[in-house]
């Protein structure tokens, strides 16, 4: 009786851990995707700011990404 209870408890913890690991994995994928998009937008904005004295279109590009 005692061993079957411990076995059931270990199985329950194993199933719960697999569930939470999968959930955290999906959340981290979403965070990484959002961070990549942010880096791309900031890179475009930085390039537009660097080109402002040389090109008039840089201001339009900056306001478009912002």
N, C-alpha and C positions, 0 to 999 in steps of 0.2 A: 504494500500500500504506500509506504513512504517513498520507495524508489520510483514508483509510477508517478507520484505527485512531483518529485524532483525532475523527472523526465519531461512531464507536461510543462513545468515551469521553464525549463531550459528551452523547449521548443517554442513556447510563447515569446520568450525574450528574443530568440533567433528570428522569428517571423516579424516581430516589431522592429528589430534593428534593420532588417532588409527593407521594410516599408519606409522607414525614416531615411535611410541612406539613399534610396531612390528619389524620395521627395527633395532632399537637399541637393542631389545631383541635378535635378531639373531646375531648381531655383538658381543654382550657380551658373548653369548654362544661360539662363535669362540675364543674369547680371553681367556675364562676360560679353554677351551680345550687345547689351546697352552700353557698356564701356567702350566697345569697339566703335559703335556709332558716334559716341561723344568724341572720341579721339579723331575720327575722320572729320567731324564738323569743326573741331577746334583747329585742326591742321589746315582746312580750307580757309578759315577765318585768319589764321596767322599769315598764310600766303597772300591773302587779299590785303592785309594791313601792310605787308612788306612791299607790295606792288603799288600802293596808293600814290606815291609821288610820280611813278612812271606811267601808270595807266589810269584812265578815267573809269574804265569798266570795273576796276577793282572795288570801287565803292559800291557798285551795284551787286557784285558778287558777295561782298561782306554783308550787306543788308539782306540779301536773299538767304544766306545761310543762317543769319541771326534771326 
